[in-house]
């Protein structure tokens, strides 16, 4: 299956792909994979510590992350870096706006 970028989706949200013969593939051809579960993670930052430091953490402890305020967060799908984005608030809930799609050769995977 080909890698899809945002430009490969039409206004209705369906992917526009061509098969090996140059013919168009409809989104219906991909229907068998629409229900495949994926794990999506938005990583604000990381921190490394020893087990003894971890055991000292308690309620109200502050954990310093390796990112600065306003820096893009990493978005992983099935533990693979696919995008970067910004944290947003929507109706009192946190969300993520994707600002950059990472191509597979850039993701370090």
Secondary structure, DSSP 8 states (H G I E B T S, - for coil): -----GGGB-TTS-B-EE-TTS-EE-GGGGGGGTT----EEEE-------HHHHHT--TT-----SS-TT--EEEEETTEEEEEEEEEEETTEEEEEEEEE--TTTTT-
